[in-house]
Amino acid sequence: MTKVTRRRFVQGSTTLAATGGMASILATRTAPAYAQASTVHWLRWNDFVPASDQLLRREMLPEGEKALGIKINFETVNGNDLQPRITAAIQSGSGPDLIMLFNNHPQLYGASLVDLSDIADQQGQTEGGYYPLVKSNSNDGSKWISMPWTIVGGMIAYRKSWFEEVGANTFPDTWEKYHEVGKKLKAKGRPIGQTLGHTFGDAPTFTYPFLWSWGGKEVDSSGKVAINTKESVESVKFMTAFWKDAHDEGGLAWDDTNNNRAFLSQTIAATLNGASIYIESLRNPDKYTTEKGAQLKTDIQHAALPKGPAGQFSMHTYFSHALPSYSKNQKAAKEFLKWVHSKPVYEKWFVSQKGFATPPASEWEKHKVWDEDPVMLPYKVAGRLGRTPGYEGPANAKAAEALSKYIITDMYAKAVQGMPPEEAVKWAEGELKKVYG
Amino acid sequence: MAVEAISTFNTPPQPRRHRVLEDERWLAFLLLVPTVVLLGLFIAYPFVRGILLSVTNSRVGVAGDFVGFANYYKIWNDSIFRTAVYNTFLYTAVTTVFKLGLGLWLALLLNRNFRGKAFTRAFVLLPFIIPTVLSTFAWRWMFDPTFSVINWTLYHLGLITGRINWLGDPDLAMISIIVVNIWRGVPFFAISLLAGLQTISPELNEAAAIDGAKPWQRFWHITWPLLLPVTMVVVLFSVIQTLADFQIVYVMTGGGPANATHLFATYAYQIGVGTGLLSEGAAISLAMFPVLLLIVVIQLLYIRRVETR
C-alpha cells in the first residue's frame, strides 16, 4: 500500500483543482462552494395540521434550499417545549437560527433578538397591513422583534345535532345562554370540554376573553394591576357554577390535544379550539362518525365565544419567528424569511392549512380558501377580533411573564377547585403585583 | 547484604517522573485528579454558578445586577413555592416509606429458592430499566381524564358509576404521582436489599431456628440488624433522588392542576426555564439544598454509628 504523506496529498489534490480540490482551496484561501453554504436551523411546533409539516419537509424546503443555496435544518417539537428551547439557546449562545414563538412570548426575549423591522415592515405593507394584535405581540414599540407568521383562530367547535336536541338551533350568544345549554348537554352525558391547565393555546385563549367579556382586566392603561374588581369576581363566580354544571371536570388536567381527542371520540359536545378537530374529521371522514352513523364532519360547526356584560372578545394563538442575536447565519436566516413569506411560497403553506391558520395581514381575507367551506368562514376574520394579554396595558414583557405563569388561567382553576372567588381574584392580584410591581 | 548494596549502587538513577510516582501521596493525588476535574466541572461549577445567579436579578438574555437575598425573600412569600415545599416533603416521605416496605418485602421473597428465580429477579427490575419518561407517559394515559383504563376497569367491575378525575383533582393528582414514583422506585430498593440479604450467612438464621426462634423473631433480631447499613444507604440515595424528582411530575401533571403538584424541581423549571426568570428559578432550586444537606449529614452520621457498633 502506498504511503500518503502530507506533501504528496497536497500535490495530488492539484488534479482536483478544477472541482475545488485542496490545492485550489489553499491557493485561493476560499472554502469550496459546498462548504460555504449556510445552514439555517428552523425550529417549529409539531403542526396540528400534520399535512403542512409534511409539505414543508418533503416539498417546500428542498425547493427553498435550491432557490437560496442554503441548507435548511427543519426541526419540530411539542409546542410547550418551544419556550424552554429558546431560553436554553439564548443562555448558551447557540441553538436554532429561527425559533417559533407563541403569543407575546417574543417580548420576554426582546434583548436577545435581531431587529427584523426591514423585512416585517415591507411584508406588512405588501399584504395590506398587519392586524393590531400582530403588532402588539411582535413589536416592542420601536422595532419588530419577531417575524409575524400566522394566527390560529380560537373558535368553539360544536356538535350541531346535539345542540339542537337540547333546543339550541343556533349557537348561544351570551354566557348565560351557553350555561343553560351546557347544563342540559351535561345532563345527557355530553358536557362542554375546556382545559384549565397550563397550556399555551386553548386555556389562555378561553380564560382571557372570558375575563374581558365580564369587564375584568389584568392592568389599567397605565400598567397598574387592576384585577381585583367586582367584575373579575363576578366572572369567577360565574365560571365556578358554569364549570360544575356544564363542563367535563377532567379539563383541569387537559393539555392542548385532549379536547381534540375527546371531541373526536364523542365525549364532549363543544370546545374552544383551532379548526384542527374539523380538519381532522375532513381528513378521515369514514374514521370519525356520529352515533347515527353519519360522517362527523357534517355535524361540526364553529362559533365565536359568547358575549358577557362588557362585550364579546377573543384571544387567538399568535405565531411568529424570532431570530436570536447569537445566530451566525443571520443573513441567510433573513433571506430565508423573505423567501418563505413570498406570496407563492407562503400561499402553498397557507392552502395546506385549510383555514386552520389565518395569515397575519388583511390582504389574505380575499383568498379563495375562505370560499371553499362555509364551516371555516368564521376563521377568516380571526385576526381582526383578537385582543392581546396584558390588556388594557401595553403588550410588553410583563404581560408575557404573566401569561407564561398562567396566572389568569390558574385564578379560574383555583376557584373551580373550591377556592372562594374573592380569594382566587386576590391570589391573582398578588401574583400580578409580583410581575408588574 | 554487601552484594545487595553494590547492585543498588549500580542501578542507573530513575527518571524524576518515576520517582514522583513512587511516592504514594503524589500517586494518590494524580489518580484523584480526573475525578476532581469531573466533579468540579459538572457539579461544583454549576452549583457555584447557581448560587451566584440566585443573588442577581438575571433573566434570560439579560445578565442582571446583584440584589442580595431579594429572590429568596420573594419566593418565601410565594404561595406556590410554599405548596411546592409541602408537596416535595409529602411526596418524599410517603414514597420512601412505601418503597422501603414493598422493596423489603419483595427482597425477602426473591431471596427464597423457587423455580424461575433468575427470570423473576430480572423481570422485577423492568420498571427501573424502562426510561422514566416513557413509562410515565404510559401511566399518564392510564390516568387520562377521559380515557383512563383504570376508570374503565373500575366502571366495568361495577365499582364506580362516574369517572374518577385522577389528574384534575389536586389530591388525586398527588396520589397518582406518588403511585408512579413508588412503582418505579420499588425495584431499586428490592434489588439493593436483596444484595444485602445475600451477604447474611444462612447459618445464623439456621442456628436461630434450631434455638426455636420464630420467623418474625429471626427477621427482627438477625436479618434486620444486619441489613440496616445497606438499608440506610439505599434510603439515603432514594431520599436525595426523590427530593430532586422532576420527570414524573413534569410528564404526569406539569405541576398542575393550578400548581397543586409542583415540586422544587418542576417549579424551578417553570419559573427559570419556562418564564425565563433565571435568578428566581436558581433561588427555588437552591432552597432545597440546606434541607438536603441536613438529611444527608444526619443519615451519614447514623450509618457510621450503625457500622461501628
Interface residues (C-beta under 8 A of the other chain):
Chain A: N80 Q83 P84 I86 T87 A88 I90 Q91 L108 Y109 A111 S112 L196 G197 H198 D248 E249 G250 G251 L252 A253 W254 D255 N258 R261 A262 S265 T267 E401 S404 K405 T409 D410 A413 K414 Q417 W427 G430 K434
Chain B: R59 V60 G61 V62 K74 D78 S79 D144 P145 T146 F147 R163 N165 W166 L167 G168 D169 P170 A173 T253 G254 G255 G256 P257 A258 N259 A260 Y269 Q270 I271 G272 V273 G274 T275 G276 L277 L278
